Amino acid sequence: MSARSLVLLDEIGRGTSTYDGISIAWAVVEYLHDHGDLHPRTLFATHYHELTVLAASLTRLHNYSAAVQEHGDKVLFLRRILPGSADRSYGIQVARLAGLPAHVLQRAQQLLTHFESSSSMASVASRKRRATPQTTLSPHAGNQLSLFESLTIQLLQALRSLDLDALSPGEAAAILAEFQQRAQRLP
């Protein structure tokens, strides 16, 4: 790799937990930006909105996003790339374009609306699917994850959002075991 190299990266960090994925993607961006005299030209496609803040501290990094035109709940991708970061995600609209069934898209929109207004997925999961115990520690809870939100805060929010009256003893034990496992990672 040299300054004459072109590096194309798409969705580095996908396929693992959100925090693992964003940490890997962040480190790769820093490495390519800062590593010696290499400085390859790089195109880095990512869904991690948190990475856009790196443009403020990495002088050679610039954010670009796809131009879109919205019509109600439909979106038209204009096939233009513009300077700046995206102000929102269009995942459900892309899923519609990919042909997902209408009832799946409607449920996805309901879940998205709830997640954006709540820091917990447990209440949605417990209402919809009582047979499958869910905890609030999912890395996808909330609007967009803050890279700097501490695990301690996540654990406290998870505890506050638990509906203790709705948990079976087995579900409670599973959640406590997960809390304990996560707490062991704290400094």
Secondary structure, 3 states (H helix, E strand, C coil): CCCCCEEEEECCCCCCCHHHHHHHHHHHHHHHHHCCCCCCEEEEECCCHHHHHHHHCCCCCCCEEEEEEEECCEEEEEEEEEECCCCCCCHHHHHHHCCCCHHHHHHHHHHHHHHHHCCCCHHHHHHHCCCCCCCCCCCCCCCCCCCCCCHHHHHHHHHHHCCHHHCCHHHHHHHHHHHHHHHCCCC
